[in-house]
Amino acid sequence: MRQKRIYPFYFLREGNMKKRLKRLLKKYQTPLWLMAKAFLLLFFILIVYSVSSKVNNKKTEQTKLQEEPTAVKAHTTVVDAKPTIMPTSSLPPARVTYPSQILNLTNWKITLPTGVQKDATEIEQPELTTYNIDPWFIVVPEGNGVRFRAAVNGATTSGSDYPRSELREMTNNGRKKASWSSGIGIHTMFLDQAITAVPKIKRDIVAGQIHDANKDIIAIRLDYPILHIRVDGKNLHTLDSSYILGKRFTIKFVVNDGQTKVYYNNSSNPVYTLNKKYSDAYFKTGVYTQSNCSREGSSSVCNDNNYGEVVVYQATVTHQ
């Protein structure tokens, strides 16, 4: 009888290896499949959680923004409540009552066309801070400028035959008259304004000037329709030969070293330079109507409805 041949490494034979691998795969097939399913389920749960978290965070941020507009509005109101720092007031027109809310009037006083002839009314600080008088010195309806008006029948000062609604420069918080020299320091006044009315017959007004103890040194004057720089009663430089009432313009006076330079509409170079030394000087702005009832020549136009008028949007003075 033939004996069966036994090999020393029986389990390593190819046929036996295949059988053993099949048995192993069959034995562990179910646990491996379950593990794969569990891994895929866990991965899907993580993705859903991540997306959900991002959506919730976005909703939370939107909710916070919707709940905070009151605080933002309150901050804006605080900033807008300081119109004197701005070139023009940013308060709603209904809240702007006094000219001092548009222009910084700390170092000014005003002469008005009210009172009696040769003794016109003057208002100084601190009264000027909370002062207005319709129609001579008020805030315009738009709330961004101050209207100065002087009728031909208005009261005048002792040194003039013409009425005015005009600011005069002061110092020490309005308690002392300004008085400076063209040869010492640098003196600047910037005006943003519009001439809005002239008298019916003698159609002349002054809208800004530098004065000394005795007379005007230089003035911005409209002899309608010619807007010009006036010195010693003469037109020395025409700014606008066909000025239209209501047209807004800027003027800047810069005085130092015996020179008075005039800049027009933010020009980079002066349009006119006056070489003249003077002292006891001060700035003025507003309206100085260059007519009166006598000059108008008719009683029919000698009334409050015949006037010169200027709207000033900005008036700033500096001394260095």
Secondary structure, 3 states (H helix, E strand, C coil): CCCCCCCCCHHHCHHHHHHHHHHHHHHHHHHHHHHHHHHHHHHHHHHHHHHHHHHHHHHHHHHHHHHCHHHHHHHHHHHHCCHHHCCCCCCCHHHCCCHHHCCCCCCEEEEEEEEECCEEEEECCCHHHHCCECCCEEECCCCCCEEEEEECCCCCCCCCCCCEEEEEEEECCCCEECCECCCCCCEEEEEEEEEEECCCCCCEEEEEEEECCCCEEEEEEEECCEEEEEECCEEEEEEECCCCCCCEEEEEEEEECCEEEEEECCCCCCCEEEECCCCCEEEEEEEEECCCHHHHCCHHHCCCCCEEEEEEEEEEEEEC
